[in-house]
Amino acid sequence: MTEAIRQRWLWTVALAVPLVLASSAASAAPASAVRATTLAIGIVQRADDDRLDPSRIALAYPGQPGGRAHDGVGLAIEERRFELTAAGLQVRLDVRDAASAQDASEQLRQLDKAGASAALLDLPAAWIASAAAAAPALPLLNVGESAEAARLAGCPANLFHTLPSDRMRADALAQALLARKWMRVLLVHGPGAQDAARLALAQAALKRYGFKQVAARPFRLSADPREREQANPLLLTGPAALGGDYDVVWAIDSDGEFARTLPYRVALPRPVVGDAGMTAQAWAPHFERYGAPQLARRFARSAQRPMTGHDWAAYIAAKALLQAALAQPSAPTAARIGAVLNRPDFTLDGFKGVRLSFRGWDHQLRQPLLLTDGVGVVGTAPVEGVLHPRNVLDTLGTDAPESPCRSAS
């Protein structure tokens, strides 16, 4: 590992400028009474992230990141600048690249030793469990990995998740299909291990809500004429080969390249959902309610690109840390921030119309998902009529009775 890969980017975002509040008690206090305190936040990200290849970003696959996590973090800090200054709290970002799971663990150990109060992770699922174990006292927020395994493997007490899980997205789509009475579903899926895991989640969601799975057909990105039945959307979705009609095609394509060719190219005039057509996302830049347009415009001005679900996950993670730190700005230690995040009454405004909170069992952020076709938001999930005994947001994702994790609250 070279020093270039380990290079740090230190960014002092809020100056510890004393600020006197407009109250009699505050005006009587000298400016020096507000002492500067530093909140150190680390970001550990993949050194060479192939998801951010310019050719992939230009295609804007649904559900894929559009840039680095620090863009969303910077916006969250800018929004709280006044409160941070008034509290005498300055924020320092320490951004580090990791080339392997071992390297990520080492970067977190260094951040913990250097006095960081928390860290954001934009790492593959296979790296996250070992990274969480490397700094067990440091609150870690996963902002870049949607795999269900990252939430269930070992259930680290210090690990939180702001990006929706694959299970949450599958449940959101199943609810959307149920509301539209599209009950006969054709699944098409890719050949990779991630696609296999997501296929299992989709099939479980279909079973849970009483759908009929017409078929589950694998596709291949191939120009080989011997594989045309798997590579050609018309042949792949032909009803004669399936033995029956279907109401909708659910595409599972973690890469995104094949799925984008499916809408308007299936054998029957049917809608496409999943990784093309109607998708379930943490964020859509064209969401028009609850102050979302203002957030989208602020991000676009700051980052010079549209806000994606990954950006929103980084933004809301930083917002959670700042809100926790401002609860005790004189000593925003890792232990105190972790305690605040674990409080049952800790909630956030994520511009989605309801207050968001972390689940006690797997530390996944409860949140509505946006159903979008890439042009507009056509709905949200949970859909109207879906019920839950405690919190309807828990109909998206792994609920407490199903989870191997145990509630900390």
C-alpha positions, 0 to 999 in steps of 0.5 A: 500500500503506497502513501498515495493510497493512504493519503488523507484529506483533512477538511476543516469545515466549521470554524470555532468562531464564538457566537453570542446568542440573542438572549439576556443570559447569553449576551451577558457571557463573554465571547471567550466562554464558547470554547472550540471543540473538534468533532473528527469524522472519518470516511473510509472508502474504496481506493479504486471504485469501479462504480465511479468509472466515468463511463458508468457514471455517464450512463446513470444506472438506477441505484448506482452512486454518482460520486464520493460520499464526502459530497453529501457529508459536506452539504450536511455540515454546511447546513448546520454551520450556524449551530456548529459555530454557536456551539463552538464546534468545528468539524474535521473530515479525514478521508482515507482510501482502502484497497482491501479489507485488511487495509480498511481495518487498519485505517479505522484503527488509526482513526480510532487512535487519532481520536475520531468520534465516528466514521462513515464506510463506503466499502464492500460487504465483505470488508465491513464486518472486519472493519467494524471489529477493528474499532469496536468503540467507534460508531460506524455508519455504512453509507455505500453497501446495500447487501443484506449480509452486511446488516446480519453478519455478526450484528456489530453493536457499533455499526449503523446503516443509512443506505436502504438494504436490498431486502428493503428495496425488494419489499418496496417493489413487492408492495408497489406491485400489490397495490397495482394488482400486478400479481403474475411476475416474471423474474429475470436475473443476472449470473453473479453472486450478488444477483443470486442473493437479490433474487432470493430476496425478491422471491421471498418478497413475492411469497410473503405477499402472495404473488405468482412467480411465472418463471425465474429466467437467467440472462447473459450479456453476450453476443454469442448466437448460441446464447441468444435465448438468454441475451435477447430480451424478446426471446428471454421474455417470450410467453410461449417459452414460459408457459404462461402470461405475466403482468410485470417483468422484475429485472435483477441486475446489479451491474445494470447494463442488461436491465437498461435494455429491457423497458419497451423490449419485452415480448409482451406489452408489460411494465418493467420494475427492479433495476430498470423501469420503476425502481425503489430508491433512497432518493430521487433528484426530482422528488417534489414533496417535503422540502426535497426540491430544496435539498436537491438544488442545494446538493446540485449547486454544491456537487455539480451533479444530481443527488443519488441515493448513495449521496442521500445516505452519506448526507443523512449519516453526517446529519445524524452525527452532527445532531448527536454531537450538538446534543453535547458539543463540549465533549462529542466523544465516540461513546456519547455519539454512539449512545445518542444514536442508540436512543429510541427517541433519536429521530431525523428529518430526511425530507421524506415526510416522516421522522426517521430512526435507527432500528434497535436490532440491526441499526438500519435506518427506517425510511420510506423508499421512493418509487421512480422511473428516472423521470418522476417519482410515481409513488412511495413505499410503504404503500397505503394499506400495508400495516405493522403492529408497531411501525409501518416502516418496519414492513420494509426490510428485516423485521425484529422477529426475523432478524438474528440480531437482538435489540439494544433498546 
